[in-house]
């Protein structure tokens, strides 16, 4: 393969994905409103892991998985805009992580949303899925 294939201008960017995160948010016709999810960049995920890691005696590292999930979900969400003050005020919270937990207050919905965010970011993809994605 030619080196040119690896140049930045030839790199295919991952597109955002639309997902119906909850049945609680519907349009005028009663259809679930789609949320927009973007993939995490490697550096973003690394920073989240650092924030969520606590060092214990003996050098063991413990990751606060609940905080990790909240941060991933918040950082991946493009729409709705979780930074919007009016939206945060309507739920009586401050911050993206608290807001997403209030908006997706059914744990099953929240966990499925986190799973989708991780999937969009390249986690949990099989080799076959990665090959198929590369072909498209």
Secondary structure, 3 states (H helix, E strand, C coil): CCHHHHCHHHCCCCCCEEECCCCCCECCCCCECCEEECCCCHHHHHHHHHHHEEECHHHCEEECHHHHHHHHHHHHEEECCCCCHHHHHHHCCCCHHHHHHHHCCCHHHHHHHHHHHHHHCCCCCCHHHHHHHHHC
